Amino acid sequence: MVWGQAKAGQPLPFLRMFIVVLMLGGFAAAFSVLVHQADALSERPQTNEASCGEAAGTPCPTRATMM
């Protein structure tokens, strides 16, 4: 008998495959949550420079020059 093989009628290979699939699913779910959290944290509020100008159709505020 070769190592890792089960005798006839023993569900060992299927049990191992089931455990591996469950572990991979758990890692995939955890990775998905981490990616979702990183994406939510990366959104920053826009500054005035990003919300004004020709593309937005509103003039940008200008700084007063000191004389």
mmCIF file of the N, C-alpha and C atoms, coordinates in Angstrom:
data_MODEL
# 
_entry.id   MODEL 
# 
loop_
_atom_site.group_PDB 
_atom_site.id 
_atom_site.type_symbol 
_atom_site.label_atom_id 
_atom_site.label_alt_id 
_atom_site.label_comp_id 
_atom_site.label_asym_id 
_atom_site.label_entity_id 
_atom_site.label_seq_id 
_atom_site.pdbx_PDB_ins_code 
_atom_site.Cartn_x 
_atom_site.Cartn_y 
_atom_site.Cartn_z 
_atom_site.occupancy 
_atom_site.B_iso_or_equiv 
_atom_site.pdbx_formal_charge 
_atom_site.auth_seq_id 
_atom_site.auth_comp_id 
_atom_site.auth_asym_id 
_atom_site.auth_atom_id 
_atom_site.pdbx_PDB_model_num 
ATOM 1   N N  . MET A 1 1  ? 0.843   -1.183 0.000   1.00 0.00 ? 1  MET A N  1 
ATOM 2   C CA . MET A 1 1  ? 0.000   0.000  0.000   1.00 0.00 ? 1  MET A CA 1 
ATOM 3   C C  . MET A 1 1  ? 0.889   1.248  0.000   1.00 0.00 ? 1  MET A C  1 
ATOM 4   N N  . VAL A 1 2  ? 0.564   2.208  -0.827  1.00 0.00 ? 2  VAL A N  1 
ATOM 5   C CA . VAL A 1 2  ? 1.317   3.454  -0.937  1.00 0.00 ? 2  VAL A CA 1 
ATOM 6   C C  . VAL A 1 2  ? 0.822   4.426  0.142   1.00 0.00 ? 2  VAL A C  1 
ATOM 7   N N  . TRP A 1 3  ? 1.737   5.230  0.682   1.00 0.00 ? 3  TRP A N  1 
ATOM 8   C CA . TRP A 1 3  ? 1.378   6.190  1.720   1.00 0.00 ? 3  TRP A CA 1 
ATOM 9   C C  . TRP A 1 3  ? 0.319   7.162  1.205   1.00 0.00 ? 3  TRP A C  1 
ATOM 10  N N  . GLY A 1 4  ? -0.719  7.429  1.996   1.00 0.00 ? 4  GLY A N  1 
ATOM 11  C CA . GLY A 1 4  ? -1.756  8.367  1.620   1.00 0.00 ? 4  GLY A CA 1 
ATOM 12  C C  . GLY A 1 4  ? -2.972  7.718  0.996   1.00 0.00 ? 4  GLY A C  1 
ATOM 13  N N  . GLN A 1 5  ? -2.865  6.448  0.644   1.00 0.00 ? 5  GLN A N  1 
ATOM 14  C CA . GLN A 1 5  ? -4.010  5.759  0.063   1.00 0.00 ? 5  GLN A CA 1 
ATOM 15  C C  . GLN A 1 5  ? -4.781  5.039  1.170   1.00 0.00 ? 5  GLN A C  1 
ATOM 16  N N  . ALA A 1 6  ? -6.080  5.014  1.029   1.00 0.00 ? 6  ALA A N  1 
ATOM 17  C CA . ALA A 1 6  ? -6.915  4.335  2.008   1.00 0.00 ? 6  ALA A CA 1 
ATOM 18  C C  . ALA A 1 6  ? -7.310  2.970  1.478   1.00 0.00 ? 6  ALA A C  1 
ATOM 19  N N  . LYS A 1 7  ? -7.648  2.078  2.387   1.00 0.00 ? 7  LYS A N  1 
ATOM 20  C CA . LYS A 1 7  ? -8.144  0.764  1.982   1.00 0.00 ? 7  LYS A CA 1 
ATOM 21  C C  . LYS A 1 7  ? -9.531  0.929  1.381   1.00 0.00 ? 7  LYS A C  1 
ATOM 22  N N  . ALA A 1 8  ? -9.993  -0.066 0.706   1.00 0.00 ? 8  ALA A N  1 
ATOM 23  C CA . ALA A 1 8  ? -11.309 -0.012 0.067   1.00 0.00 ? 8  ALA A CA 1 
ATOM 24  C C  . ALA A 1 8  ? -12.386 0.229  1.114   1.00 0.00 ? 8  ALA A C  1 
ATOM 25  N N  . GLY A 1 9  ? -13.237 1.207  0.836   1.00 0.00 ? 9  GLY A N  1 
ATOM 26  C CA . GLY A 1 9  ? -14.334 1.499  1.750   1.00 0.00 ? 9  GLY A CA 1 
ATOM 27  C C  . GLY A 1 9  ? -14.017 2.565  2.782   1.00 0.00 ? 9  GLY A C  1 
ATOM 28  N N  . GLN A 1 10 ? -12.796 3.051  2.827   1.00 0.00 ? 10 GLN A N  1 
ATOM 29  C CA . GLN A 1 10 ? -12.450 4.093  3.796   1.00 0.00 ? 10 GLN A CA 1 
ATOM 30  C C  . GLN A 1 10 ? -12.520 5.462  3.111   1.00 0.00 ? 10 GLN A C  1 
ATOM 31  N N  . PRO A 1 11 ? -13.167 6.419  3.749   1.00 0.00 ? 11 PRO A N  1 
ATOM 32  C CA . PRO A 1 11 ? -13.370 7.731  3.110   1.00 0.00 ? 11 PRO A CA 1 
ATOM 33  C C  . PRO A 1 11 ? -12.226 8.717  3.316   1.00 0.00 ? 11 PRO A C  1 
ATOM 34  N N  . LEU A 1 12 ? -11.027 8.245  3.618   1.00 0.00 ? 12 LEU A N  1 
ATOM 35  C CA . LEU A 1 12 ? -9.911  9.137  3.942   1.00 0.00 ? 12 LEU A CA 1 
ATOM 36  C C  . LEU A 1 12 ? -9.572  10.132 2.830   1.00 0.00 ? 12 LEU A C  1 
ATOM 37  N N  . PRO A 1 13 ? -9.439  9.748  1.571   1.00 0.00 ? 13 PRO A N  1 
ATOM 38  C CA . PRO A 1 13 ? -9.102  10.749 0.534   1.00 0.00 ? 13 PRO A CA 1 
ATOM 39  C C  . PRO A 1 13 ? -10.179 11.824 0.383   1.00 0.00 ? 13 PRO A C  1 
ATOM 40  N N  . PHE A 1 14 ? -11.429 11.426 0.472   1.00 0.00 ? 14 PHE A N  1 
ATOM 41  C CA . PHE A 1 14 ? -12.504 12.409 0.347   1.00 0.00 ? 14 PHE A CA 1 
ATOM 42  C C  . PHE A 1 14 ? -12.545 13.359 1.540   1.00 0.00 ? 14 PHE A C  1 
ATOM 43  N N  . LEU A 1 15 ? -12.249 12.823 2.718   1.00 0.00 ? 15 LEU A N  1 
ATOM 44  C CA . LEU A 1 15 ? -12.219 13.654 3.914   1.00 0.00 ? 15 LEU A CA 1 
ATOM 45  C C  . LEU A 1 15 ? -11.092 14.676 3.816   1.00 0.00 ? 15 LEU A C  1 
ATOM 46  N N  . ARG A 1 16 ? -9.934  14.250 3.345   1.00 0.00 ? 16 ARG A N  1 
ATOM 47  C CA . ARG A 1 16 ? -8.816  15.187 3.167   1.00 0.00 ? 16 ARG A CA 1 
ATOM 48  C C  . ARG A 1 16 ? -9.161  16.270 2.150   1.00 0.00 ? 16 ARG A C  1 
ATOM 49  N N  . MET A 1 17 ? -9.763  15.872 1.052   1.00 0.00 ? 17 MET A N  1 
ATOM 50  C CA . MET A 1 17 ? -10.137 16.852 0.028   1.00 0.00 ? 17 MET A CA 1 
ATOM 51  C C  . MET A 1 17 ? -11.165 17.847 0.576   1.00 0.00 ? 17 MET A C  1 
ATOM 52  N N  . PHE A 1 18 ? -12.107 17.344 1.347   1.00 0.00 ? 18 PHE A N  1 
ATOM 53  C CA . PHE A 1 18 ? -13.128 18.214 1.938   1.00 0.00 ? 18 PHE A CA 1 
ATOM 54  C C  . PHE A 1 18 ? -12.497 19.219 2.901   1.00 0.00 ? 18 PHE A C  1 
ATOM 55  N N  . ILE A 1 19 ? -11.551 18.756 3.717   1.00 0.00 ? 19 ILE A N  1 
ATOM 56  C CA . ILE A 1 19 ? -10.879 19.659 4.665   1.00 0.00 ? 19 ILE A CA 1 
ATOM 57  C C  . ILE A 1 19 ? -10.067 20.713 3.912   1.00 0.00 ? 19 ILE A C  1 
ATOM 58  N N  . VAL A 1 20 ? -9.380  20.315 2.848   1.00 0.00 ? 20 VAL A N  1 
ATOM 59  C CA . VAL A 1 20 ? -8.588  21.267 2.055   1.00 0.00 ? 20 VAL A CA 1 
ATOM 60  C C  . VAL A 1 20 ? -9.494  22.310 1.412   1.00 0.00 ? 20 VAL A C  1 
ATOM 61  N N  . VAL A 1 21 ? -10.633 21.886 0.880   1.00 0.00 ? 21 VAL A N  1 
ATOM 62  C CA . VAL A 1 21 ? -11.566 22.831 0.263   1.00 0.00 ? 21 VAL A CA 1 
ATOM 63  C C  . VAL A 1 21 ? -12.110 23.799 1.307   1.00 0.00 ? 21 VAL A C  1 
ATOM 64  N N  . LEU A 1 22 ? -12.434 23.309 2.502   1.00 0.00 ? 22 LEU A N  1 
ATOM 65  C CA . LEU A 1 22 ? -12.910 24.198 3.563   1.00 0.00 ? 22 LEU A CA 1 
ATOM 66  C C  . LEU A 1 22 ? -11.843 25.215 3.972   1.00 0.00 ? 22 LEU A C  1 
ATOM 67  N N  . MET A 1 23 ? -10.598 24.766 4.077   1.00 0.00 ? 23 MET A N  1 
ATOM 68  C CA . MET A 1 23 ? -9.525  25.690 4.453   1.00 0.00 ? 23 MET A CA 1 
ATOM 69  C C  . MET A 1 23 ? -9.305  26.746 3.373   1.00 0.00 ? 23 MET A C  1 
ATOM 70  N N  . LEU A 1 24 ? -9.301  26.336 2.115   1.00 0.00 ? 24 LEU A N  1 
ATOM 71  C CA . LEU A 1 24 ? -9.128  27.306 1.027   1.00 0.00 ? 24 LEU A CA 1 
ATOM 72  C C  . LEU A 1 24 ? -10.286 28.292 1.000   1.00 0.00 ? 24 LEU A C  1 
ATOM 73  N N  . GLY A 1 25 ? -11.493 27.820 1.244   1.00 0.00 ? 25 GLY A N  1 
ATOM 74  C CA . GLY A 1 25 ? -12.648 28.718 1.301   1.00 0.00 ? 25 GLY A CA 1 
ATOM 75  C C  . GLY A 1 25 ? -12.527 29.715 2.436   1.00 0.00 ? 25 GLY A C  1 
ATOM 76  N N  . GLY A 1 26 ? -12.021 29.258 3.572   1.00 0.00 ? 26 GLY A N  1 
ATOM 77  C CA . GLY A 1 26 ? -11.821 30.170 4.705   1.00 0.00 ? 26 GLY A CA 1 
ATOM 78  C C  . GLY A 1 26 ? -10.784 31.238 4.403   1.00 0.00 ? 26 GLY A C  1 
ATOM 79  N N  . PHE A 1 27 ? -9.690  30.827 3.780   1.00 0.00 ? 27 PHE A N  1 
ATOM 80  C CA . PHE A 1 27 ? -8.668  31.814 3.397   1.00 0.00 ? 27 PHE A CA 1 
ATOM 81  C C  . PHE A 1 27 ? -9.217  32.804 2.372   1.00 0.00 ? 27 PHE A C  1 
ATOM 82  N N  . ALA A 1 28 ? -10.001 32.330 1.436   1.00 0.00 ? 28 ALA A N  1 
ATOM 83  C CA . ALA A 1 28 ? -10.583 33.219 0.427   1.00 0.00 ? 28 ALA A CA 1 
ATOM 84  C C  . ALA A 1 28 ? -11.543 34.209 1.065   1.00 0.00 ? 28 ALA A C  1 
ATOM 85  N N  . ALA A 1 29 ? -12.341 33.756 2.018   1.00 0.00 ? 29 ALA A N  1 
ATOM 86  C CA . ALA A 1 29 ? -13.277 34.654 2.701   1.00 0.00 ? 29 ALA A CA 1 
ATOM 87  C C  . ALA A 1 29 ? -12.519 35.705 3.515   1.00 0.00 ? 29 ALA A C  1 
ATOM 88  N N  . ALA A 1 30 ? -11.479 35.287 4.231   1.00 0.00 ? 30 ALA A N  1 
ATOM 89  C CA . ALA A 1 30 ? -10.691 36.237 5.017   1.00 0.00 ? 30 ALA A CA 1 
ATOM 90  C C  . ALA A 1 30 ? -9.998  37.252 4.121   1.00 0.00 ? 30 ALA A C  1 
ATOM 91  N N  . PHE A 1 31 ? -9.454  36.802 2.998   1.00 0.00 ? 31 PHE A N  1 
ATOM 92  C CA . PHE A 1 31 ? -8.797  37.711 2.062   1.00 0.00 ? 31 PHE A CA 1 
ATOM 93  C C  . PHE A 1 31 ? -9.800  38.699 1.480   1.00 0.00 ? 31 PHE A C  1 
ATOM 94  N N  . SER A 1 32 ? -11.001 38.238 1.201   1.00 0.00 ? 32 SER A N  1 
ATOM 95  C CA . SER A 1 32 ? -12.046 39.114 0.667   1.00 0.00 ? 32 SER A CA 1 
ATOM 96  C C  . SER A 1 32 ? -12.398 40.210 1.670   1.00 0.00 ? 32 SER A C  1 
ATOM 97  N N  . VAL A 1 33 ? -12.488 39.852 2.935   1.00 0.00 ? 33 VAL A N  1 
ATOM 98  C CA . VAL A 1 33 ? -12.794 40.848 3.972   1.00 0.00 ? 33 VAL A CA 1 
ATOM 99  C C  . VAL A 1 33 ? -11.663 41.861 4.072   1.00 0.00 ? 33 VAL A C  1 
ATOM 100 N N  . LEU A 1 34 ? -10.420 41.403 4.025   1.00 0.00 ? 34 LEU A N  1 
ATOM 101 C CA . LEU A 1 34 ? -9.285  42.333 4.098   1.00 0.00 ? 34 LEU A CA 1 
ATOM 102 C C  . LEU A 1 34 ? -9.260  43.290 2.917   1.00 0.00 ? 34 LEU A C  1 
ATOM 103 N N  . VAL A 1 35 ? -9.541  42.786 1.727   1.00 0.00 ? 35 VAL A N  1 
ATOM 104 C CA . VAL A 1 35 ? -9.563  43.639 0.537   1.00 0.00 ? 35 VAL A CA 1 
ATOM 105 C C  . VAL A 1 35 ? -10.689 44.656 0.652   1.00 0.00 ? 35 VAL A C  1 
ATOM 106 N N  . HIS A 1 36 ? -11.840 44.241 1.149   1.00 0.00 ? 36 HIS A N  1 
ATOM 107 C CA . HIS A 1 36 ? -12.976 45.155 1.301   1.00 0.00 ? 36 HIS A CA 1 
ATOM 108 C C  . HIS A 1 36 ? -12.646 46.257 2.307   1.00 0.00 ? 36 HIS A C  1 
ATOM 109 N N  . GLN A 1 37 ? -12.006 45.891 3.427   1.00 0.00 ? 37 GLN A N  1 
ATOM 110 C CA . GLN A 1 37 ? -11.635 46.899 4.427   1.00 0.00 ? 37 GLN A CA 1 
ATOM 111 C C  . GLN A 1 37 ? -10.591 47.861 3.876   1.00 0.00 ? 37 GLN A C  1 
ATOM 112 N N  . ALA A 1 38 ? -9.615  47.357 3.147   1.00 0.00 ? 38 ALA A N  1 
ATOM 113 C CA . ALA A 1 38 ? -8.581  48.225 2.578   1.00 0.00 ? 38 ALA A CA 1 
ATOM 114 C C  . ALA A 1 38 ? -9.189  49.175 1.556   1.00 0.00 ? 38 ALA A C  1 
ATOM 115 N N  . ASP A 1 39 ? -10.144 48.699 0.786   1.00 0.00 ? 39 ASP A N  1 
ATOM 116 C CA . ASP A 1 39 ? -10.799 49.551 -0.201  1.00 0.00 ? 39 ASP A CA 1 
ATOM 117 C C  . ASP A 1 39 ? -11.620 50.638 0.484   1.00 0.00 ? 39 ASP A C  1 
ATOM 118 N N  . ALA A 1 40 ? -12.294 50.303 1.579   1.00 0.00 ? 40 ALA A N  1 
ATOM 119 C CA . ALA A 1 40 ? -13.106 51.287 2.288   1.00 0.00 ? 40 ALA A CA 1 
ATOM 120 C C  . ALA A 1 40 ? -12.223 52.343 2.957   1.00 0.00 ? 40 ALA A C  1 
ATOM 121 N N  . LEU A 1 41 ? -11.050 51.936 3.440   1.00 0.00 ? 41 LEU A N  1 
ATOM 122 C CA . LEU A 1 41 ? -10.165 52.884 4.112   1.00 0.00 ? 41 LEU A CA 1 
ATOM 123 C C  . LEU A 1 41 ? -9.440  53.791 3.126   1.00 0.00 ? 41 LEU A C  1 
ATOM 124 N N  . SER A 1 42 ? -9.325  53.391 1.874   1.00 0.00 ? 42 SER A N  1 
ATOM 125 C CA . SER A 1 42 ? -8.568  54.181 0.913   1.00 0.00 ? 42 SER A CA 1 
ATOM 126 C C  . SER A 1 42 ? -9.362  55.357 0.365   1.00 0.00 ? 42 SER A C  1 
ATOM 127 N N  . GLU A 1 43 ? -10.669 55.383 0.585   1.00 0.00 ? 43 GLU A N  1 
ATOM 128 C CA . GLU A 1 43 ? -11.472 56.494 0.078   1.00 0.00 ? 43 GLU A CA 1 
ATOM 129 C C  . GLU A 1 43 ? -11.287 57.707 0.992   1.00 0.00 ? 43 GLU A C  1 
ATOM 130 N N  . ARG A 1 44 ? -10.800 58.774 0.394   1.00 0.00 ? 44 ARG A N  1 
ATOM 131 C CA . ARG A 1 44 ? -10.552 60.001 1.157   1.00 0.00 ? 44 ARG A CA 1 
ATOM 132 C C  . ARG A 1 44 ? -11.462 61.101 0.627   1.00 0.00 ? 44 ARG A C  1 
ATOM 133 N N  . PRO A 1 45 ? -11.836 62.034 1.501   1.00 0.00 ? 45 PRO A N  1 
ATOM 134 C CA . PRO A 1 45 ? -12.675 63.127 1.004   1.00 0.00 ? 45 PRO A CA 1 
ATOM 135 C C  . PRO A 1 45 ? -11.912 63.991 0.008   1.00 0.00 ? 45 PRO A C  1 
ATOM 136 N N  . GLN A 1 46 ? -12.650 64.535 -0.945  1.00 0.00 ? 46 GLN A N  1 
ATOM 137 C CA . GLN A 1 46 ? -12.012 65.355 -1.965  1.00 0.00 ? 46 GLN A CA 1 
ATOM 138 C C  . GLN A 1 46 ? -11.687 66.734 -1.412  1.00 0.00 ? 46 GLN A C  1 
ATOM 139 N N  . THR A 1 47 ? -10.585 67.280 -1.885  1.00 0.00 ? 47 THR A N  1 
ATOM 140 C CA . THR A 1 47 ? -10.205 68.633 -1.494  1.00 0.00 ? 47 THR A CA 1 
ATOM 141 C C  . THR A 1 47 ? -10.857 69.625 -2.449  1.00 0.00 ? 47 THR A C  1 
ATOM 142 N N  . ASN A 1 48 ? -10.705 70.907 -2.168  1.00 0.00 ? 48 ASN A N  1 
ATOM 143 C CA . ASN A 1 48 ? -11.273 71.940 -3.034  1.00 0.00 ? 48 ASN A CA 1 
ATOM 144 C C  . ASN A 1 48 ? -10.685 71.876 -4.439  1.00 0.00 ? 48 ASN A C  1 
ATOM 145 N N  . GLU A 1 49 ? -9.399  71.554 -4.527  1.00 0.00 ? 49 GLU A N  1 
ATOM 146 C CA . GLU A 1 49 ? -8.769  71.514 -5.842  1.00 0.00 ? 49 GLU A CA 1 
ATOM 147 C C  . GLU A 1 49 ? -9.376  70.415 -6.715  1.00 0.00 ? 49 GLU A C  1 
ATOM 148 N N  . ALA A 1 50 ? -9.809  69.335 -6.112  1.00 0.00 ? 50 ALA A N  1 
ATOM 149 C CA . ALA A 1 50 ? -10.363 68.226 -6.881  1.00 0.00 ? 50 ALA A CA 1 
ATOM 150 C C  . ALA A 1 50 ? -11.828 68.466 -7.253  1.00 0.00 ? 50 ALA A C  1 
ATOM 151 N N  . SER A 1 51 ? -12.518 69.343 -6.528  1.00 0.00 ? 51 SER A N  1 
ATOM 152 C CA . SER A 1 51 ? -13.948 69.545 -6.788  1.00 0.00 ? 51 SER A CA 1 
ATOM 153 C C  . SER A 1 51 ? -14.233 70.872 -7.490  1.00 0.00 ? 51 SER A C  1 
ATOM 154 N N  . CYS A 1 52 ? -13.198 71.517 -8.023  1.00 0.00 ? 52 CYS A N  1 
ATOM 155 C CA . CYS A 1 52 ? -13.419 72.773 -8.739  1.00 0.00 ? 52 CYS A CA 1 
ATOM 156 C C  . CYS A 1 52 ? -12.571 72.773 -10.011 1.00 0.00 ? 52 CYS A C  1 
ATOM 157 N N  . GLY A 1 53 ? -12.793 73.749 -10.838 1.00 0.00 ? 53 GLY A N  1 
ATOM 158 C CA . GLY A 1 53 ? -12.041 73.851 -12.081 1.00 0.00 ? 53 GLY A CA 1 
ATOM 159 C C  . GLY A 1 53 ? -12.920 73.621 -13.286 1.00 0.00 ? 53 GLY A C  1 
ATOM 160 N N  . GLU A 1 54 ? -12.278 73.481 -14.433 1.00 0.00 ? 54 GLU A N  1 
ATOM 161 C CA . GLU A 1 54 ? -13.018 73.329 -15.679 1.00 0.00 ? 54 GLU A CA 1 
ATOM 162 C C  . GLU A 1 54 ? -13.853 72.051 -15.706 1.00 0.00 ? 54 GLU A C  1 
ATOM 163 N N  . ALA A 1 55 ? -13.323 70.965 -15.160 1.00 0.00 ? 55 ALA A N  1 
ATOM 164 C CA . ALA A 1 55 ? -14.049 69.701 -15.203 1.00 0.00 ? 55 ALA A CA 1 
ATOM 165 C C  . ALA A 1 55 ? -15.303 69.748 -14.336 1.00 0.00 ? 55 ALA A C  1 
ATOM 166 N N  . ALA A 1 56 ? -15.231 70.426 -13.200 1.00 0.00 ? 56 ALA A N  1 
ATOM 167 C CA . ALA A 1 56 ? -16.383 70.508 -12.305 1.00 0.00 ? 56 ALA A CA 1 
ATOM 168 C C  . ALA A 1 56 ? -17.317 71.648 -12.696 1.00 0.00 ? 56 ALA A C  1 
ATOM 169 N N  . GLY A 1 57 ? -16.831 72.606 -13.453 1.00 0.00 ? 57 GLY A N  1 
ATOM 170 C CA . GLY A 1 57 ? -17.658 73.736 -13.870 1.00 0.00 ? 57 GLY A CA 1 
ATOM 171 C C  . GLY A 1 57 ? -17.782 74.829 -12.839 1.00 0.00 ? 57 GLY A C  1 
ATOM 172 N N  . THR A 1 58 ? -16.996 74.799 -11.804 1.00 0.00 ? 58 THR A N  1 
ATOM 173 C CA . THR A 1 58 ? -17.009 75.844 -10.784 1.00 0.00 ? 58 THR A CA 1 
ATOM 174 C C  . THR A 1 58 ? -15.608 76.421 -10.649 1.00 0.00 ? 58 THR A C  1 
ATOM 175 N N  . PRO A 1 59 ? -15.519 77.720 -10.425 1.00 0.00 ? 59 PRO A N  1 
ATOM 176 C CA . PRO A 1 59 ? -14.184 78.323 -10.285 1.00 0.00 ? 59 PRO A CA 1 
ATOM 177 C C  . PRO A 1 59 ? -13.530 77.898 -8.970  1.00 0.00 ? 59 PRO A C  1 
ATOM 178 N N  . CYS A 1 60 ? -12.214 77.767 -9.004  1.00 0.00 ? 60 CYS A N  1 
ATOM 179 C CA . CYS A 1 60 ? -11.477 77.421 -7.797  1.00 0.00 ? 60 CYS A CA 1 
ATOM 180 C C  . CYS A 1 60 ? -11.210 78.686 -6.979  1.00 0.00 ? 60 CYS A C  1 
ATOM 181 N N  . PRO A 1 61 ? -11.233 78.585 -5.668  1.00 0.00 ? 61 PRO A N  1 
ATOM 182 C CA . PRO A 1 61 ? -10.899 79.755 -4.856  1.00 0.00 ? 61 PRO A CA 1 
ATOM 183 C C  . PRO A 1 61 ? -9.435  80.131 -5.044  1.00 0.00 ? 61 PRO A C  1 
ATOM 184 N N  . THR A 1 62 ? -9.177  81.407 -5.057  1.00 0.00 ? 62 THR A N  1 
ATOM 185 C CA . THR A 1 62 ? -7.807  81.882 -5.236  1.00 0.00 ? 62 THR A CA 1 
ATOM 186 C C  . THR A 1 62 ? -7.336  82.519 -3.948  1.00 0.00 ? 62 THR A C  1 
ATOM 187 N N  . ARG A 1 63 ? -6.054  82.457 -3.729  1.00 0.00 ? 63 ARG A N  1 
ATOM 188 C CA . ARG A 1 63 ? -5.465  83.079 -2.541  1.00 0.00 ? 63 ARG A CA 1 
ATOM 189 C C  . ARG A 1 63 ? -5.228  84.556 -2.817  1.00 0.00 ? 63 ARG A C  1 
ATOM 190 N N  . ALA A 1 64 ? -5.473  85.367 -1.840  1.00 0.00 ? 64 ALA A N  1 
ATOM 191 C CA . ALA A 1 64 ? -5.222  86.791 -1.991  1.00 0.00 ? 64 ALA A CA 1 
ATOM 192 C C  . ALA A 1 64 ? -3.723  87.041 -1.963  1.00 0.00 ? 64 ALA A C  1 
ATOM 193 N N  . THR A 1 65 ? -3.278  87.915 -2.857  1.00 0.00 ? 65 THR A N  1 
ATOM 194 C CA . THR A 1 65 ? -1.859  88.225 -2.898  1.00 0.00 ? 65 THR A CA 1 
ATOM 195 C C  . THR A 1 65 ? -1.552  89.272 -1.848  1.00 0.00 ? 65 THR A C  1 
ATOM 196 N N  . MET A 1 66 ? -0.420  89.146 -1.202  1.00 0.00 ? 66 MET A N  1 
ATOM 197 C CA . MET A 1 66 ? -0.009  90.110 -0.172  1.00 0.00 ? 66 MET A CA 1 
ATOM 198 C C  . MET A 1 66 ? 0.756   91.243 -0.843  1.00 0.00 ? 66 MET A C  1 
ATOM 199 N N  . MET A 1 67 ? 0.428   92.476 -0.513  1.00 0.00 ? 67 MET A N  1 
ATOM 200 C CA . MET A 1 67 ? 1.100   93.622 -1.108  1.00 0.00 ? 67 MET A CA 1 
ATOM 201 C C  . MET A 1 67 ? 1.949   94.332 -0.116  1.00 0.00 ? 67 MET A C  1 
# 
